[in-house]
Amino acid sequence: MDMELIRNIQGWAYVSMIFIITIGLYAYIYHLYKSQRDGVKDYEKYSDMALNDNIDDILVEAKDPQKDEKDNKER
């Protein structure tokens, strides 16, 4: 293999990886948008965690003790 072929392969690999990473990023952004729109998660509450991080502050999501018991039984 000569150097020109190696450079050509590197170029195509770089372009394809950038393309794949871009598609993945847009899919993740769409997933976050769709989750918040459908009401599954409210990510604005999670963004306030950086500001409200004292031990006395309210929880972002309250824990459900019944769900915790089910998870412990499954293990």
N, C-alpha and C positions, 0 to 999 in steps of 0.2 A: 504494500500500500504506500502510495506516495503522499507527500505532505498536503497536496491540494485536496485529495479525497478525504483525508482526516479533517481538514478545516471545513470542508463541505458538510460532513457528517455532524461536526460540532455545531455548525450554524443551524442546521435543520433540527437538531436535538434541542438547542436553545429556544428556537421559535416555537417548537411543539410544546415544550415545558411551560413557556410563558402562556401559551394558549390554554393549556389544561388548567394551570393555576388560576387564570382569569375566569374561566368557566366555573371552577369550583368556588371562587370568591363570590361571583354573582349568584350562584345557587344558594350559598350560605346566607347572603344578604336577603334574597327572596324568602328563604325559610324563616328568618327572623321577622321579616315584615308580615308574612302570612300568619305566623304564630301570634303576633301581637294583634293583628286585625281580627283573627278568629276568637281572641280572648283566652287562648291557652296560657300565655304568659304575658305579664306586664313588665317589659324591660325597663320602663322608666323608673319603677321602684328600685330595680337593681342598680341603676345609675346613681341613685342617691346614697348608696352604701359608702362611697368614697367620702361623702360629706358627713354622714351620720354614722360614725364608726365607734362611738363611745359604748362602754359596757351598759350604760343606762338607757340607751336608745331603743326604740321599738324594733321588733323583728320585721324582716321583709315578708316572710311567710311563716305563719304559725305551724308548728309541728302537729301532726295528727297522731295521737297516741295509739289509736286502733290500727292505723296503717303500719306503725313501727312494730307493733306486736305481730302482725301478719308477716312482716319481713323477717323478724327474728325466728318465727316458727319455720319458715321456708328454708332457712339456713340450716 
